[in-house]
Amino acid sequence: MRFAVIQFPGSNCDQDCVRLVRDGAGAEADLLWHGTPSVEGFDAVIVPGGFSYGDYLRCGAIARFSPVMRAVAEAAGRGMPVLGVCNGFQILCEAGLLPGALVRNRGLRFVCAPQWLRVETSQSPFTNNLRTGAVIQLPIAHGEGCYFADAPTLASLNANRQVLLRYCAEDGRITPESNPNGSLENIAGICNRERNVFGLMPHPDRAFELRLGSADGIAIIKSLTQA
């Protein structure tokens, strides 16, 4: 399986994503410049974290217009798996590939810390290597990670089991105290209705070996490569 890792001006997690794929899952990964108008030859796409275009205007708002994102949208429409991490999640929402929006954190401060997450369903290409209800730990690092959507969108996400991860306490309880950014319903990651596009604010790319504090990110990428 060959992954394209999109590289925007301002990306700073692209190399981490390449290492996650290569070292964590033993698959192929190559950087793809944002000006490339095609994802031909790849089996999956990762839109990495960082500060694409310096987060000018709004996080992800400029990156969505990159030529490569038109190709990503077309490929996603054909069923290609697309994973967006942190700024990548923001870009996918701005591009209309995922519903809702990521807004300023509650408290208006940047948060950077290890975070417990509960797997809400294993019924997705991104979580089939994990047990429903399992608690994993991935780091977060964002200033605009508060997930927001209107009531009908939230109802639809829940009805279709599109919420794949929620912020939680170490024992798996969903509590206000375990919510690091004010996201509605402690939402940390969602997929589209077709289940081939997944965006999450936590970083699996920073959790693929124990000396980093957690290797739980490997299960997410292996869910794709071993499907």
C-alpha positions as CSV (number, residue, x, y, z in Angstrom):
1,M,0.0,0.0,0.0
2,R,1.4,3.4,-1.0
3,F,0.5,6.6,0.9
4,A,0.8,10.1,-0.4
5,V,1.7,12.6,2.4
6,I,0.7,16.0,1.2
7,Q,3.3,18.8,1.8
8,F,2.0,22.4,2.1
9,P,4.1,25.5,2.8
10,G,4.1,25.5,6.6
11,S,3.6,21.8,7.1
12,N,5.7,20.5,10.0
13,C,4.4,17.0,10.6
14,D,4.8,15.6,7.0
15,Q,8.0,13.8,7.8
16,D,6.4,12.4,11.0
17,C,3.6,10.9,8.9
18,V,6.1,9.4,6.5
19,R,7.9,7.7,9.4
20,L,4.6,6.5,10.9
21,V,3.7,4.7,7.7
22,R,7.2,3.4,6.9
23,D,8.4,2.5,10.4
24,G,5.1,1.9,12.1
25,A,3.3,0.0,9.4
26,G,6.0,-1.1,7.0
27,A,4.2,0.5,4.1
28,E,5.3,2.9,1.4
29,A,5.0,6.7,1.8
30,D,6.1,9.6,-0.3
31,L,5.8,13.3,0.0
32,L,3.6,15.0,-2.5
33,W,3.9,18.8,-3.0
34,H,0.7,20.8,-2.7
35,G,0.9,22.0,-6.3
36,T,0.7,18.5,-7.8
37,P,-2.7,18.2,-9.5
38,S,-2.9,14.4,-9.2
39,V,-2.7,11.6,-6.6
40,E,-2.4,8.9,-9.3
41,G,-0.3,6.0,-8.3
42,F,-1.2,6.2,-4.6
43,D,-3.6,4.0,-2.6
44,A,-4.3,6.4,0.3
45,V,-3.6,10.1,1.3
46,I,-2.5,11.7,4.5
47,V,-3.1,15.4,5.0
48,P,-0.6,16.2,7.8
49,G,-0.5,18.6,10.7
50,G,1.4,21.9,10.9
51,F,0.5,25.4,9.9
52,S,-0.3,25.3,6.2
53,Y,0.1,28.7,4.7
54,G,0.9,30.0,8.1
55,D,-2.7,29.6,9.2
56,Y,-3.4,32.9,7.5
57,L,-7.1,33.9,7.2
58,R,-8.2,30.7,9.0
59,C,-6.7,27.3,9.7
60,G,-6.9,25.3,6.5
61,A,-8.8,28.0,4.6
62,I,-6.1,28.6,2.0
63,A,-4.8,25.0,1.8
64,R,-8.2,23.8,0.6
65,F,-7.6,25.6,-2.7
66,S,-4.3,23.9,-3.5
67,P,-4.4,21.9,-6.7
68,V,-3.7,18.7,-4.9
69,M,-6.8,19.1,-2.7
70,R,-9.0,19.0,-5.8
71,A,-7.4,15.7,-6.7
72,V,-7.8,14.5,-3.1
73,A,-11.5,15.3,-3.2
74,E,-12.0,13.5,-6.5
75,A,-10.1,10.4,-5.2
76,A,-12.1,10.5,-1.9
77,G,-15.3,10.5,-4.0
78,R,-14.0,7.3,-5.6
79,G,-13.4,5.7,-2.2
80,M,-9.7,6.3,-1.6
81,P,-8.9,6.4,2.1
82,V,-7.9,9.9,3.3
83,L,-6.6,10.7,6.8
84,G,-6.3,14.2,8.1
85,V,-4.3,14.9,11.2
86,C,-4.7,18.2,13.2
87,N,-4.2,20.9,10.5
88,G,-5.2,18.1,8.1
89,F,-8.5,17.7,9.9
90,Q,-9.1,21.5,9.6
91,I,-8.3,21.3,5.9
92,L,-10.7,18.5,5.3
93,C,-13.5,20.4,7.0
94,E,-12.7,23.6,5.1
95,A,-12.7,21.5,1.8
96,G,-16.1,20.1,2.6
97,L,-14.8,16.5,2.9
98,L,-15.9,16.4,6.5
99,P,-18.8,18.2,8.2
100,G,-18.4,20.8,10.9
101,A,-15.6,23.1,11.8
102,L,-12.6,23.5,14.1
103,V,-12.6,26.7,16.0
104,R,-10.5,28.4,18.8
105,N,-9.9,26.3,21.9
106,R,-12.0,27.0,25.0
107,G,-9.8,29.3,27.0
108,L,-8.2,30.7,23.9
109,R,-4.9,28.9,24.6
110,F,-2.7,26.5,22.6
111,V,-2.8,23.0,24.2
112,C,0.0,20.5,23.9
113,A,-0.2,17.4,26.0
114,P,-0.7,13.6,26.0
115,Q,-4.4,12.9,25.7
116,W,-6.6,9.9,26.5
117,L,-9.1,8.9,23.7
118,R,-11.9,6.4,23.6
119,V,-12.5,4.5,20.4
120,E,-16.2,4.8,19.7
121,T,-16.4,2.2,17.0
122,S,-14.1,-0.3,15.4
123,Q,-16.4,-0.3,12.3
124,S,-14.2,1.9,10.1
125,P,-11.1,1.4,7.9
126,F,-9.2,3.6,10.4
127,T,-10.2,1.8,13.7
128,N,-10.7,-1.8,12.7
129,N,-7.4,-2.7,14.5
130,L,-8.8,-1.3,17.7
131,R,-11.6,-2.5,20.0
132,T,-14.8,-0.5,20.4
133,G,-14.5,1.2,23.9
134,A,-10.7,0.9,24.0
135,V,-8.8,3.8,25.5
136,I,-5.6,4.9,23.7
137,Q,-3.2,7.8,24.2
138,L,-2.1,10.2,21.5
139,P,-0.6,13.7,21.9
140,I,-2.4,16.9,21.0
141,A,-0.9,20.2,19.9
142,H,-3.4,22.8,18.6
143,G,-4.9,26.2,19.2
144,E,-8.0,25.7,17.0
145,G,-9.1,22.2,17.8
146,C,-12.6,22.8,19.2
147,Y,-15.0,20.8,17.1
148,F,-18.2,22.5,16.3
149,A,-21.3,21.5,14.3
150,D,-25.0,22.4,14.3
151,A,-27.5,20.1,16.1
152,P,-28.7,18.3,12.9
153,T,-25.1,17.5,11.9
154,L,-24.3,16.2,15.4
155,A,-27.4,14.1,15.3
156,S,-26.4,12.7,12.0
157,L,-22.8,12.0,13.1
158,N,-24.1,10.0,16.1
159,A,-26.8,8.2,14.2
160,N,-24.4,7.0,11.6
161,R,-21.6,6.2,14.0
162,Q,-19.3,8.7,12.3
163,V,-17.6,9.8,15.6
164,L,-14.6,7.5,15.8
165,L,-12.8,9.1,18.8
166,R,-13.8,11.1,21.8
167,Y,-11.6,12.8,24.4
168,C,-11.9,10.9,27.7
169,A,-10.4,10.2,31.1
170,E,-7.9,7.4,31.6
171,D,-10.6,5.0,32.6
172,G,-12.7,5.8,29.5
173,R,-15.3,8.1,31.0
174,I,-16.4,11.0,28.9
175,T,-16.2,14.0,31.2
176,P,-15.9,17.8,30.9
177,E,-12.6,17.7,32.6
178,S,-11.1,15.3,30.0
179,N,-12.1,17.7,27.2
180,P,-9.0,19.7,26.4
181,N,-10.4,22.3,23.9
182,G,-14.2,22.5,24.4
183,S,-15.1,20.3,21.5
184,L,-18.9,19.5,21.4
185,E,-19.6,16.1,22.9
186,N,-15.8,15.6,23.5
187,I,-15.4,14.8,19.8
188,A,-11.8,14.2,18.8
189,G,-12.2,12.6,15.4
190,I,-14.9,11.9,12.8
191,C,-15.3,10.2,9.5
192,N,-17.5,10.9,6.5
193,R,-20.7,8.9,5.9
194,E,-18.9,6.7,3.4
195,R,-16.3,6.0,6.1
196,N,-13.2,6.5,3.9
197,V,-12.3,10.0,5.1
198,F,-11.2,10.5,8.7
199,G,-10.1,13.6,10.5
200,L,-8.7,13.8,14.0
201,M,-7.0,16.5,16.1
202,P,-4.7,14.2,18.1
203,H,-1.4,13.0,16.4
204,P,-1.0,9.3,15.7
205,D,2.2,10.4,13.8
206,R,3.7,11.3,17.2
207,A,2.8,8.1,18.8
208,F,4.5,5.2,17.0
209,E,7.2,4.1,19.4
210,L,7.2,3.8,23.2
211,R,10.1,6.2,23.7
212,L,7.8,8.9,22.5
213,G,5.3,8.0,25.3
214,S,2.9,5.9,23.3
215,A,2.8,3.6,20.3
216,D,-1.0,3.7,19.9
217,G,-0.8,5.6,16.7
218,I,0.4,2.5,14.9
219,A,-3.0,0.8,15.3
220,I,-4.7,3.6,13.3
221,I,-2.3,3.3,10.3
222,K,-2.3,-0.5,10.5
223,S,-6.1,-0.5,10.4
224,L,-5.7,0.9,6.9
225,T,-2.7,-1.2,5.7
226,Q,-4.1,-4.5,7.1
227,A,-7.7,-4.0,6.0
